[in-house]
């Protein structure tokens, strides 16, 4: 009887984790594709305002999830210095999301994902110079194909756009910088926050920063948004779904990490990028070349080798 019970529990766990992974893929890839659709194909060319919508949804839904649904225990800010550290992380996080959204205005999703795959290179770079953390030389050697692959993919990308490329690289670097900075600024046991509580506190700060930035740098955002909403009756629904999915991606990332392992997350993350590339090419029909595919493949293989090397030489 106990064997049957154990087998049933294992099966239920497997179904739960599989469902989580599918939901994680769906929300991550969904928000990426919807961002591209809104920014490039729909005429909603306001990446700063779109990011503000995402952060507003994250602020509201984080509060509901933690305070009312109690998905994770509420962790309170304990000092003014901790608040300023969280605010610093929020600004860097804003920069990474805005930069990524701006790049989607000019670059196809496939190339955006190829550049985004270089995150381990920037993480290793910032970890080396900020925390003085050293890796084995083999681990650093694995980063060579990561960078080389993007250089090759750039040369073979028919829709290459220099400004979009710069913004995408900047967003990738900011994302890596935030992860390293988070480890430094919230390193003490009393100040550590899980990712969901960190999002709860970062999101409102991001909204406060992004609102004046959107009104200043995208002054016609309200007029165009209202005009689009009158022309397309599903405009507000698209924005609501897109913003909710942005929060869902963060929540699923936290839950997948909690119920699997860092290594599993890394492997799934590499596969997710490849899936996003294939789906985006099928949906948006952006031209791809053999050189571009070869470059992206080299980058992904370099990322996989880097992860495996870090695991072995830990």
Secondary structure as the mmCIF struct_conf table of DSSP 4:
data_model
#
loop_
_struct_conf.conf_type_id
_struct_conf.id
_struct_conf.beg_label_comp_id
_struct_conf.beg_label_asym_id
_struct_conf.beg_label_seq_id
_struct_conf.end_label_comp_id
_struct_conf.end_label_asym_id
_struct_conf.end_label_seq_id
HELX_RH_AL_P HELX_RH_AL_P1 UNK A 2 UNK A 36
HELX_RH_PI_P HELX_RH_PI_P1 UNK A 37 UNK A 41
BEND BEND1 UNK A 42 UNK A 43
HELX_RH_AL_P HELX_RH_AL_P2 UNK A 47 UNK A 63
HELX_RH_PI_P HELX_RH_PI_P2 UNK A 64 UNK A 68
BEND BEND2 UNK A 69 UNK A 69
BEND BEND3 UNK A 71 UNK A 72
HELX_RH_AL_P HELX_RH_AL_P3 UNK A 80 UNK A 106
BEND BEND4 UNK A 107 UNK A 107
HELX_RH_AL_P HELX_RH_AL_P4 UNK A 109 UNK A 116
TURN_TY1_P TURN_TY1_P1 UNK A 117 UNK A 118
HELX_RH_AL_P HELX_RH_AL_P5 UNK A 119 UNK A 130
BEND BEND5 UNK A 131 UNK A 131
HELX_RH_AL_P HELX_RH_AL_P6 UNK A 137 UNK A 155
TURN_TY1_P TURN_TY1_P2 UNK A 156 UNK A 156
TURN_TY1_P TURN_TY1_P3 UNK A 158 UNK A 159
HELX_RH_AL_P HELX_RH_AL_P7 UNK A 162 UNK A 185
TURN_TY1_P TURN_TY1_P4 UNK A 186 UNK A 186
BEND BEND6 UNK A 188 UNK A 188
TURN_TY1_P TURN_TY1_P5 UNK A 189 UNK A 191
HELX_RH_AL_P HELX_RH_AL_P8 UNK A 195 UNK A 217
BEND BEND7 UNK A 218 UNK A 218
TURN_TY1_P TURN_TY1_P6 UNK A 219 UNK A 220
HELX_RH_AL_P HELX_RH_AL_P9 UNK A 221 UNK A 231
TURN_TY1_P TURN_TY1_P7 UNK A 233 UNK A 234
HELX_RH_AL_P HELX_RH_AL_P10 UNK A 235 UNK A 259
BEND BEND8 UNK A 260 UNK A 260
HELX_RH_AL_P HELX_RH_AL_P11 UNK A 262 UNK A 284
HELX_RH_AL_P HELX_RH_AL_P12 UNK A 290 UNK A 312
TURN_TY1_P TURN_TY1_P8 UNK A 313 UNK A 313
#
